[in-house]
Amino acid sequence: MGLFFRKIDPEKDSKYRQWLNSMLVVAILITSINSLFLNWGWLAWTMAIVIGILAILIFKEYKGEE
């Protein structure tokens, strides 16, 4: 649970980590807008895959940190 509630430190985190975290937020916002207003099935599947890939990359990036 610490991974989701840790503070992002711009000096400590690399640009790659900051990019991963911001892309995850963008993907979640797109999914929310799609589910509330558009309800496009292809976009839902695409965003689910994108969020899954981003989650895996984020977990790999933060693995081993306390």
PyMOL CGO cylinders between C-alpha atoms (Angstrom):
from pymol import cmd
from pymol.cgo import CYLINDER

trace = [
    CYLINDER, 0.00, 0.00, 0.00, 2.94, 2.34, 0.49, 0.3, 1, 1, 1, 1, 1, 1,
    CYLINDER, 2.94, 2.34, 0.49, 3.44, 2.54, -3.26, 0.3, 1, 1, 1, 1, 1, 1,
    CYLINDER, 3.44, 2.54, -3.26, 0.08, 4.22, -3.79, 0.3, 1, 1, 1, 1, 1, 1,
    CYLINDER, 0.08, 4.22, -3.79, 0.30, 6.66, -0.89, 0.3, 1, 1, 1, 1, 1, 1,
    CYLINDER, 0.30, 6.66, -0.89, 3.93, 7.76, -1.07, 0.3, 1, 1, 1, 1, 1, 1,
    CYLINDER, 3.93, 7.76, -1.07, 4.76, 11.37, -1.82, 0.3, 1, 1, 1, 1, 1, 1,
    CYLINDER, 4.76, 11.37, -1.82, 6.41, 12.05, -5.16, 0.3, 1, 1, 1, 1, 1, 1,
    CYLINDER, 6.41, 12.05, -5.16, 9.77, 13.71, -4.63, 0.3, 1, 1, 1, 1, 1, 1,
    CYLINDER, 9.77, 13.71, -4.63, 10.82, 15.59, -7.79, 0.3, 1, 1, 1, 1, 1, 1,
    CYLINDER, 10.82, 15.59, -7.79, 14.48, 15.65, -6.76, 0.3, 1, 1, 1, 1, 1, 1,
    CYLINDER, 14.48, 15.65, -6.76, 14.60, 11.91, -6.07, 0.3, 1, 1, 1, 1, 1, 1,
    CYLINDER, 14.60, 11.91, -6.07, 12.35, 10.63, -8.85, 0.3, 1, 1, 1, 1, 1, 1,
    CYLINDER, 12.35, 10.63, -8.85, 13.68, 10.51, -12.39, 0.3, 1, 1, 1, 1, 1, 1,
    CYLINDER, 13.68, 10.51, -12.39, 11.87, 12.04, -15.35, 0.3, 1, 1, 1, 1, 1, 1,
    CYLINDER, 11.87, 12.04, -15.35, 10.89, 8.51, -16.38, 0.3, 1, 1, 1, 1, 1, 1,
    CYLINDER, 10.89, 8.51, -16.38, 9.17, 7.89, -13.02, 0.3, 1, 1, 1, 1, 1, 1,
    CYLINDER, 9.17, 7.89, -13.02, 7.39, 11.23, -13.17, 0.3, 1, 1, 1, 1, 1, 1,
    CYLINDER, 7.39, 11.23, -13.17, 6.27, 10.46, -16.72, 0.3, 1, 1, 1, 1, 1, 1,
    CYLINDER, 6.27, 10.46, -16.72, 4.94, 7.01, -15.70, 0.3, 1, 1, 1, 1, 1, 1,
    CYLINDER, 4.94, 7.01, -15.70, 2.99, 8.48, -12.78, 0.3, 1, 1, 1, 1, 1, 1,
    CYLINDER, 2.99, 8.48, -12.78, 1.50, 11.28, -14.87, 0.3, 1, 1, 1, 1, 1, 1,
    CYLINDER, 1.50, 11.28, -14.87, 0.54, 8.91, -17.71, 0.3, 1, 1, 1, 1, 1, 1,
    CYLINDER, 0.54, 8.91, -17.71, -1.25, 6.68, -15.21, 0.3, 1, 1, 1, 1, 1, 1,
    CYLINDER, -1.25, 6.68, -15.21, -3.31, 9.66, -14.03, 0.3, 1, 1, 1, 1, 1, 1,
    CYLINDER, -3.31, 9.66, -14.03, -4.11, 10.63, -17.63, 0.3, 1, 1, 1, 1, 1, 1,
    CYLINDER, -4.11, 10.63, -17.63, -5.16, 7.06, -18.47, 0.3, 1, 1, 1, 1, 1, 1,
    CYLINDER, -5.16, 7.06, -18.47, -7.42, 6.91, -15.41, 0.3, 1, 1, 1, 1, 1, 1,
    CYLINDER, -7.42, 6.91, -15.41, -9.02, 10.25, -16.35, 0.3, 1, 1, 1, 1, 1, 1,
    CYLINDER, -9.02, 10.25, -16.35, -9.63, 9.07, -19.93, 0.3, 1, 1, 1, 1, 1, 1,
    CYLINDER, -9.63, 9.07, -19.93, -11.19, 5.86, -18.59, 0.3, 1, 1, 1, 1, 1, 1,
    CYLINDER, -11.19, 5.86, -18.59, -13.43, 7.84, -16.24, 0.3, 1, 1, 1, 1, 1, 1,
    CYLINDER, -13.43, 7.84, -16.24, -14.60, 10.17, -18.99, 0.3, 1, 1, 1, 1, 1, 1,
    CYLINDER, -14.60, 10.17, -18.99, -15.23, 7.20, -21.27, 0.3, 1, 1, 1, 1, 1, 1,
    CYLINDER, -15.23, 7.20, -21.27, -17.27, 5.35, -18.66, 0.3, 1, 1, 1, 1, 1, 1,
    CYLINDER, -17.27, 5.35, -18.66, -19.31, 8.41, -17.69, 0.3, 1, 1, 1, 1, 1, 1,
    CYLINDER, -19.31, 8.41, -17.69, -20.06, 9.93, -21.09, 0.3, 1, 1, 1, 1, 1, 1,
    CYLINDER, -20.06, 9.93, -21.09, -18.91, 7.96, -24.11, 0.3, 1, 1, 1, 1, 1, 1,
    CYLINDER, -18.91, 7.96, -24.11, -19.13, 4.27, -23.23, 0.3, 1, 1, 1, 1, 1, 1,
    CYLINDER, -19.13, 4.27, -23.23, -16.96, 3.17, -26.15, 0.3, 1, 1, 1, 1, 1, 1,
    CYLINDER, -16.96, 3.17, -26.15, -15.98, -0.46, -25.76, 0.3, 1, 1, 1, 1, 1, 1,
    CYLINDER, -15.98, -0.46, -25.76, -12.78, -0.25, -27.79, 0.3, 1, 1, 1, 1, 1, 1,
    CYLINDER, -12.78, -0.25, -27.79, -11.52, 2.66, -25.68, 0.3, 1, 1, 1, 1, 1, 1,
    CYLINDER, -11.52, 2.66, -25.68, -12.32, 0.82, -22.46, 0.3, 1, 1, 1, 1, 1, 1,
    CYLINDER, -12.32, 0.82, -22.46, -10.28, -2.21, -23.56, 0.3, 1, 1, 1, 1, 1, 1,
    CYLINDER, -10.28, -2.21, -23.56, -7.43, -0.07, -24.81, 0.3, 1, 1, 1, 1, 1, 1,
    CYLINDER, -7.43, -0.07, -24.81, -7.23, 1.94, -21.58, 0.3, 1, 1, 1, 1, 1, 1,
    CYLINDER, -7.23, 1.94, -21.58, -7.42, -1.24, -19.49, 0.3, 1, 1, 1, 1, 1, 1,
    CYLINDER, -7.42, -1.24, -19.49, -4.40, -2.59, -21.36, 0.3, 1, 1, 1, 1, 1, 1,
    CYLINDER, -4.40, -2.59, -21.36, -2.55, 0.74, -21.08, 0.3, 1, 1, 1, 1, 1, 1,
    CYLINDER, -2.55, 0.74, -21.08, -3.24, 0.99, -17.33, 0.3, 1, 1, 1, 1, 1, 1,
    CYLINDER, -3.24, 0.99, -17.33, -2.09, -2.61, -16.87, 0.3, 1, 1, 1, 1, 1, 1,
    CYLINDER, -2.09, -2.61, -16.87, 1.17, -1.97, -18.71, 0.3, 1, 1, 1, 1, 1, 1,
    CYLINDER, 1.17, -1.97, -18.71, 1.77, 1.26, -16.79, 0.3, 1, 1, 1, 1, 1, 1,
    CYLINDER, 1.77, 1.26, -16.79, 1.07, -0.48, -13.48, 0.3, 1, 1, 1, 1, 1, 1,
    CYLINDER, 1.07, -0.48, -13.48, 3.59, -3.21, -14.29, 0.3, 1, 1, 1, 1, 1, 1,
    CYLINDER, 3.59, -3.21, -14.29, 6.22, -0.64, -15.28, 0.3, 1, 1, 1, 1, 1, 1,
    CYLINDER, 6.22, -0.64, -15.28, 5.57, 1.41, -12.12, 0.3, 1, 1, 1, 1, 1, 1,
    CYLINDER, 5.57, 1.41, -12.12, 5.83, -1.66, -9.89, 0.3, 1, 1, 1, 1, 1, 1,
    CYLINDER, 5.83, -1.66, -9.89, 9.10, -2.65, -11.58, 0.3, 1, 1, 1, 1, 1, 1,
    CYLINDER, 9.10, -2.65, -11.58, 10.46, 0.89, -11.24, 0.3, 1, 1, 1, 1, 1, 1,
    CYLINDER, 10.46, 0.89, -11.24, 9.67, 1.19, -7.52, 0.3, 1, 1, 1, 1, 1, 1,
    CYLINDER, 9.67, 1.19, -7.52, 10.58, -2.40, -6.64, 0.3, 1, 1, 1, 1, 1, 1,
    CYLINDER, 10.58, -2.40, -6.64, 13.08, -2.56, -3.82, 0.3, 1, 1, 1, 1, 1, 1,
    CYLINDER, 13.08, -2.56, -3.82, 12.30, 0.90, -2.41, 0.3, 1, 1, 1, 1, 1, 1,
    CYLINDER, 12.30, 0.90, -2.41, 11.06, 1.26, 1.12, 0.3, 1, 1, 1, 1, 1, 1,
]
cmd.load_cgo(trace, "trace")
